[in-house]
Amino acid sequence: MRTRNRTRTAALALLFATLAGCDLNHQWRCEWYLMPNPDQQWISKVDEGFIPVCARNLVINRENCDLQATLEMAESHYGKKFRYSDIELDTSGRFPRKVTGFKECTPGEPVPFYVKWQEALDDWLIATFPNNLK
């Protein structure tokens, strides 16, 4: 009986967290990098004057590689962190989408309120239900 209640409580907490706007993909966190895409199949798909790039999050091992950027932009932003939510894309052209810019960030910068709230909720859920969330 006790296990069923804990499981139900954990499920309700996760449902509430999902409905409240979880940042499961870390799109609002300062963890993303713009890196060249080494996959050769993308070379023929980008416009002239552009190179294929990926937005990569090395913390959670996620990436979006359907992007293209100019060589100058890719070089100037290489190794600098940004929030995926701040990336500006031109989706009017053909696929892959063009990166037109983004705001760089530093890990110590203040983050939006909901990100701090989400991190606190994640910590609480892990502390409260360690066996149910692994």
Backbone as a ProteinNet text record, in pm:
[ID]
protein_1_A
[PRIMARY]
MRTRNRTRTAALALLFATLAGCDLNHQWRCEWYLMPNPDQQWISKVDEGFIPVCARNLVINRENCDLQATLEMAESHYGKKFRYSDIELDTSGRFPRKVTGFKECTPGEPVPFYVKWQEALDDWLIATFPNNLK
[TERTIARY]
82.1	0	86	189.6	275.7	349.6	395.3	465.1	371.8	247.4	151.6	128.4	118.4	98.9	220.2	339.5	460.6	469.6	434.7	437.3	334.8	216.8	112.2	155.1	213.7	259.7	369.7	462.4	569.9	513.5	417.2	356.7	283.4	211.5	142	240.3	349.1	450.2	513.7	543.5	599.9	500.6	374.2	271.8	259.7	258.8	251.9	373.4	491.6	613.1	609.2	557	546.2	448.2	334.6	234.7	280.3	366.9	413.7	527.7	570.4	671.1	811.9	834.3	969	1061.6	1186.1	1288.6	1371.3	1306.6	1373.3	1484.9	1473.9	1576.6	1682.3	1673.5	1770.4	1779.1	1669.3	1670.9	1693.7	1661	1675.5	1804.2	1883.7	2007.7	2126.1	2224.5	2343.5	2440.1	2404	2482.1	2502.7	2459.3	2461.9	2581.2	2634.2	2745.7	2709.2	2764.2	2749.8	2877.7	2865.2	2981.6	2960.6	3069.6	3056	2997.9	2921.8	2862.8	2957.4	3016.6	3113	3049.6	2918.7	2850.1	2853.5	2910.8	2931.1	2801.1	2694.1	2569	2509	2544.3	2487.1	2557.1	2676.1	2751.5	2671.9	2607.8	2533.8	2400	2353.6	2221.4	2223.9	2340.5	2346.6	2362.1	2321	2332.7	2478.6	2506.6	2642.7	2682.2	2802.9	2850.4	2818.2	2755.2	2718.4	2785.5	2796.4	2847.4	2745	2740.5	2648.1	2700.7	2612.7	2650.8	2548.3	2588.7	2500.9	2496.1	2380.6	2367.9	2375.7	2480.5	2503.7	2501.7	2439.9	2442.3	2522.9	2642.5	2731.7	2697.4	2608.9	2569.4	2470.6	2369.8	2268.1	2280.6	2385.8	2413.7	2298	2251.7	2148.2	2209.2	2153.1	2200.9	2090.5	2105	2018.4	2111.5	2119.3	2215.2	2150.9	2025.7	1963.6	1975.8	2098.5	2124.8	2238.6	2239.8	2351	2383.1	2511.1	2555.2	2671.2	2697.4	2814	2940.1	3049	3174.4	3220.1	3198.7	3238.5	3161.6	3030.9	2951.1	2993.5	3013.1	3051.9	3187.6	3281.7	3412.4	3404.4	3325.5	3319.2	3245.2	3154.6	3077.4	3126.5	3230.1	3277.9	3329.7	3280.4	3324.7	3257.7	3162.7	3092	2952.5	2911.2	2782.8	2667	2550.9	2427.5	2310.8	2196.3	2072.7	2004.5	1960.9	1896.4	1772.1	1708.4	1587.7	1619.2	1746.1	1785.2	1832.3	1839	1889.3	1786.2	1835.3	1748.1	1766	1656.6	1661.1	1578.5	1630.4	1555.4	1496.2	1367.6	1302.8	1232.9	1250.3	1179.8	1244.6	1373.4	1443.7	1427.7	1518.3	1512.7	1578.3	1550.3	1607	1752.5	1846.6	1843.3	1823.5	1779	1747.6	1874.7	1867.7	1983.6	1985.8	2102	2121.4	2155.6	2071.3	2096.8	2160.7	2160.6	2225.8	2172	2242.2	2197	2276.4	2220.8	2283.7	2369.3	2496.8	2584.4	2553.7	2586.1	2560.5	2680.5	2681.8	2782.4	2708.2	2767.1	2695.6	2653.9	2721.1	2685.1	2573.7	2529.3	2422.9	2293.2	2215.1	2082.6	1999.1	1927.3	1841.9	1696.8	1609.9	1468.9	1416	1314	1259	1219.9	1154.8	1105.1	1218.1	1336.9	1449.5	1495.2	1504.3	1541.1	1435.1	1309	1200.6	1211	1241.4	1252	1367.8	1482	1595.6	1561.2	1490.6	1450	1352.6	1259.9	1165	1236.5	1332.4	1409.7	1482.2	1547.1	1618.2	1522.1	1404.4	1306.2	1256.5	1225.9	1176.6	1280.8	1405.8	1511	1531.4	1525.2	1542.9	1424.1	1304.4	1185	1160.5	1184.6	1155.5	1279.1	1386.8	1510.5	1497.6	1416	1405.3	1310.8	1216.7	1116.1	1161.7	1266.1	1303.9	1430.2	1481	1604.3	1573.9
-120	0	125.7	125.6	242.6	269.2	163.3	177.9	235.6	192.5	243.1	392.9	437.2	579.5	661.2	608.8	680.7	691.5	583.1	584.5	683.2	682.7	775	919.7	944.6	1079.9	1124	1033.3	1065.2	1093.5	1012.9	1033.8	1167.3	1201.6	1330.3	1446.7	1432.1	1537.8	1556.4	1447.5	1458.1	1516.8	1479.8	1536.6	1686.9	1726.5	1868.8	1942.6	1884	1947.7	1963.1	1863	1869.7	1978	1983.6	2084.5	2224.7	2235.9	2366.6	2420.2	2346.7	2399.3	2356.4	2228.9	2177.5	2212.7	2227.2	2251.9	2125.2	2017.4	1887.9	1886.7	1966.5	1972	2078.2	2142.9	2246	2360.4	2392.5	2499.5	2636.5	2653.7	2783.2	2794.7	2690.3	2691.9	2726.7	2787.3	2833.2	2715.3	2621.5	2499.7	2462.1	2542.8	2506.8	2569	2497.9	2543.9	2530.7	2620	2609.5	2545.5	2428.2	2352.6	2308.2	2292.7	2242.4	2101	2071.5	1938.5	1854.3	1749.6	1669.9	1572.6	1557.8	1462.4	1514.9	1438.6	1483.1	1495.2	1430	1436.2	1576.9	1660	1794.1	1895.4	1864.3	1958.1	1997.1	1901.2	1930.1	1998.6	1999.8	2054.4	2201.4	2256	2395.1	2489.1	2612.8	2713.7	2753.1	2813.6	2858.1	2968.9	2959.2	3056.3	3017	2903.1	2855.3	2720.4	2685.9	2555	2488.3	2355.9	2288.9	2296.9	2331	2341.6	2268.7	2242.2	2179.9	2268.3	2276	2333.5	2214.3	2210.5	2093.2	2130.8	2043.4	2053.7	1934.3	1961.9	1854.7	1803	1871.5	1827.5	1711.3	1725.7	1620.3	1544.1	1571.2	1501.8	1511.8	1632.6	1658.9	1748	1739.8	1823.8	1847.1	1957.5	1988.4	2019.4	1930	1944.1	1985.1	2027.7	2072.8	2224.1	2273.6	2417.7	2447.5	2570.4	2619.2	2762	2798.8	2933	2971.8	3100.6	3144.4	3103	3089.7	3049.8	3153	3281	3386.6	3377	3352.4	3340.9	3218.1	3107.2	2983.5	3001.1	3067.8	3089	3184.9	3290	3389.7	3338.5	3243.5	3191.3	3054.8	3001.4	2868.2	2867.6	2772.5	2757.9	2851.2	2930.1	3023.1	2967.7	2978.2	2922.3	3014.9	2954.1	3029.5	2944.5	3008.6	2937.4	2903.1	2780.1	2738.3	2821.6	2867.3	2948.9	3085.4	3129.3	3260.1	3255.7	3138.6	3128.5	3186.9	3263.1	3324.1	3247.5	3197	3115.5	3178.2	3168.5	3208.6	3081	3063.6	2941.4	2960.9	3077.3	3103.1	3033.3	3004.1	2939.8	2789.9	2725	2579.3	2518.5	2391.1	2315.4	2284.8	2295.1	2325.7	2475.1	2504.1	2640.7	2721.9	2851.1	2939.1	3002.8	2998.2	3066.6	3211.1	3304.1	3445.5	3515.3	3451.2	3508.7	3449.5	3479	3441.7	3521.9	3529.7	3604	3507.1	3538.4	3454.4	3477.9	3379.9	3392.1	3339	3369.9	3314.2	3237.1	3127.9	3044.9	3119.2	3225.3	3298.7	3400	3419.8	3517.2	3477.9	3577.1	3542.2	3472.3	3372.1	3298.2	3332.6	3309.4	3337.9	3263.7	3318.4	3264.7	3117.7	3081.4	2945.7	2844.2	2884.5	2791	2763.7	2869.4	2848.5	2763.9	2789.8	2712.7	2567	2543.6	2406.3	2332.8	2399.2	2333.9	2298.1	2387	2358.2	2240.8	2235.7	2124.4	1993.3	1996.1	1875.5	1824.7	1915.6	1875.9	1815.7	1876.7	1826	1687.6	1668.5	1538.7	1429.3	1459	1359	1327.4	1429.9	1406.7	1331.7	1359.9	1299.6	1158	1136.9	1006.9	953.4	923.3	883.3	752.9	660.1	530.4	534.3	626.6	630.4	708.2	789.1	876.8	831.8	718.1	672.6	583
0	0	0	83.1	93.7	-38.5	-104.4	-231.6	-337.4	-338.5	-434.8	-413.9	-289.1	-260.5	-302	-276.4	-316.2	-467.9	-536	-681.6	-736.4	-678.4	-722.3	-697.6	-582.2	-550.1	-646	-676	-770.1	-909.1	-952	-1083.8	-1089.4	-983.7	-981.1	-979.2	-905.7	-901.6	-1038.9	-1107.8	-1242.6	-1341.4	-1329.1	-1415.3	-1391.5	-1265	-1233	-1287.3	-1272.3	-1321.1	-1473.2	-1541.6	-1687.3	-1730.3	-1664.8	-1698.3	-1661.3	-1563	-1517.6	-1603.2	-1702.8	-1794.5	-1762.5	-1750	-1723.4	-1838.9	-1806.7	-1906.3	-1921.5	-1964.4	-1972.6	-2075.9	-2179.5	-2283.2	-2257	-2142.5	-2100.6	-2201.4	-2266.8	-2365.7	-2303.7	-2176.2	-2111.3	-2032.3	-2032	-1954.3	-2043.1	-1984.3	-2056.4	-2072.3	-2161	-2178.2	-2325	-2418.6	-2559.9	-2630.7	-2729.9	-2811.3	-2958.7	-3042.1	-3187.3	-3238.9	-3301.5	-3348.3	-3491.6	-3567.1	-3703.9	-3705	-3807.5	-3823	-3908.1	-3850.6	-3926.6	-4026	-4022.5	-4110.4	-4254.5	-4343.9	-4481.9	-4561.6	-4519.5	-4595.6	-4594.4	-4496.6	-4486.3	-4577.3	-4625.7	-4709.2	-4833.4	-4896.6	-5020.6	-4993.8	-4869.2	-4838.6	-4797.9	-4765.7	-4720.3	-4839.5	-4820.8	-4926	-4945.4	-5059.9	-5088	-4990.2	-4936.9	-4838.3	-4695	-4677	-4544.1	-4517.8	-4390.2	-4351.2	-4259.2	-4257.7	-4165.5	-4022.1	-3929.4	-3788.6	-3702	-3578.6	-3480	-3356.8	-3296.3	-3162.1	-3068.6	-2985.6	-2899.8	-2753.1	-2675.5	-2530	-2480.6	-2429.4	-2386.4	-2247.5	-2176.7	-2042.8	-2052	-2136.9	-2149.9	-2282.1	-2357.9	-2484.1	-2583.2	-2604.7	-2705.9	-2812.7	-2932.2	-3040.8	-3141.9	-3213.6	-3326.6	-3442.1	-3537.9	-3647.8	-3779.5	-3778.5	-3902.7	-3916.1	-3895.5	-3899.3	-3995.5	-4044	-4124.6	-4083.1	-4093.4	-4056.1	-4145.7	-4154	-4230.2	-4155.5	-4227.7	-4166.3	-4063.5	-4095	-4001.9	-3870.5	-3879.1	-3756.6	-3676.9	-3745.7	-3676.8	-3607.4	-3673	-3611.5	-3493.7	-3506.9	-3399.6	-3276.3	-3293.4	-3179.9	-3132.5	-3195	-3158.3	-3014.4	-2935.6	-2797	-2698.5	-2743.3	-2654.8	-2626.1	-2502.1	-2460.2	-2493	-2513.9	-2534	-2486.9	-2473.3	-2442.3	-2574.6	-2587.6	-2712.3	-2739.8	-2634.7	-2651.9	-2711.9	-2706.1	-2758.5	-2903.7	-2963.6	-3100	-3197.6	-3294.4	-3395.6	-3526	-3579.5	-3700.3	-3810.5	-3932.7	-4051.4	-4110.6	-4093.6	-4141.3	-4274.7	-4336.9	-4462.1	-4580.7	-4572	-4683.1	-4680.1	-4750.8	-4755.9	-4633.7	-4614.3	-4503.5	-4536.3	-4446.6	-4304.3	-4275.5	-4154.4	-4116	-4095.1	-4126.5	-4113.1	-3974.5	-3911.9	-3784.7	-3817.2	-3773.7	-3800.1	-3681.4	-3566.3	-3449.3	-3320.9	-3213.6	-3080.8	-2979.2	-2860.9	-2753	-2671.3	-2661.5	-2580.2	-2433	-2351	-2208.4	-2130.8	-2004.7	-1915.2	-1807.2	-1758	-1660.7	-1534.1	-1497.5	-1377	-1395.7	-1518.3	-1546.5	-1478.5	-1439.2	-1384.2	-1490.8	-1448.9	-1541.5	-1512.7	-1609.1	-1585.1	-1462.8	-1403.1	-1278.8	-1290.7	-1402.2	-1415.1	-1422.2	-1467.5	-1468.8	-1326	-1244.7	-1105	-1034.7	-1064.9	-1005.8	-1048	-1174.9	-1225.8	-1160.1	-1142.9	-1078.3	-933.9	-864.8	-727.1	-723.6	-819	-824.9	-855.4	-948.6	-979.2	-854.7	-782.7	-660.8	-558.8	-543.3	-447.2	-487.1	-616.8	-662.3	-641.8	-671.1	-654.3	-506.8	-421.9	-278.5	-218.3	-266.5	-209.4	-261.9	-390.4	-452.3	-525.4	-453.8	-522.4	-599.7	-553.1	-621.1	-739.6	-741.5	-847.5	-969.6	-958.7	-1069	-1140.9	-1107.3	-1173.2	-1288.6
[MASK]
++++++++++++++++++++++++++++++++++++++++++++++++++++++++++++++++++++++++++++++++++++++++++++++++++++++++++++++++++++++++++++++++++++++

